[in-house]
Amino acid sequence: MNITQTIRRLSAVHLRARSCSGFTLVELLVVIATVGVLVALLLPALSGVLEAARRMTCSSHLHQVGLALNSYQSRNGTFPTGCDDCAWWDAERKQHSWVTAILANLDHPALQDAYDFEASYSSEENRSVAGQVLPILLCPSTQTTDRKGLTTGDKNANGQWDPGDDLAYTDYGGIYGIEGPPYQAPWGSEHFVADHAIGVMVHETPTNFRMIRDGLAYTAIVGECTGRGGGASEQSEWANGQNVFAKYYQTNINTNQNNELWSDHPEGVQLLFCDGHVMFVAEETSQTVVNAFLTRAGNDRVGF
């Protein structure tokens, strides 16, 4: 064997030895550390992208609700009543919500036909319809712990169905107006808030365009009211006529979950206005502006 052949054979052995060698422990640790840093940098950005997508979906849901409400208004000359047959003195009240009036406009004509307006929203007659989970009425950002399921379930855990069980939730409530000492109506008034504090979705009385003197584009009709105290309390079922709320005039956005403007979107909440547009209202928005959005005739038109 000559010198050239010997050198070639030694080179081949060396190459095979190198190809069989793996990463050293130090190299592996460096790779793991690098991947960890990249993940730490990317996770917040990914989380932000996912929340932006969820917020866009929520806005789309509210926009569809707005189209349904305006379609109802075009046909009937008014928006639906916030709560129909809600008189507090009537023990047999049926409490039909504004949502039950627009089911067909939300592409659920079969549910509209099946809903029994002669019976209570929580009755056995309406058990099947009112228990239908409607994704368009839910915000994808809502935390599961807030809602504790998509229906009320077996509320008293007695193992059998009772009126009010298995009702499907919604994250969107009708705007009754604003409340608090300066805005209380005199005893015996038609509504519990004063005329200048009243909103579009009230008990018993439907609202028409002429009543919305602050302007359709400046008056909210539906807002996010996610969870309603963790999803355990009533008033957040879409068939329940008490799915309307008056915001306390001094309560900021996302500071109280019970019958107030609340969402699981970071830093704000979505509002649907009477003209059909949806606005994300930031938590730092002044109370004057937010309260003005929630009234229909307060002579307080504001905007951004």
Secondary structure, DSSP 8 states (H G I E B T S, - for coil): --HHHHHHHHHHHHHHHHHH----HHHHHHHHHHHHHHHHHHHHHHHHHHHHHHHHHHHHHHHHHHHHHHHHHHHHSS---SEES--TT-TT---EEGGGGSTGGGT-HHHHHH--TTS-TTSGGGHHHHT---GGGS-TT--HHHHSSSB--STT-SSS--TTTT-BB-SEEEEEEEESGGGB--TT-SSSB-GGGB-SS-BS----GGG-TT-GGG-EEEEEB-STTTTTSSS-BTTBTT-EEEEETT--TTS--SSSSB-SSTTEEEEEETTS-EEEEETTS-HHHHHHHT-SSSS-----
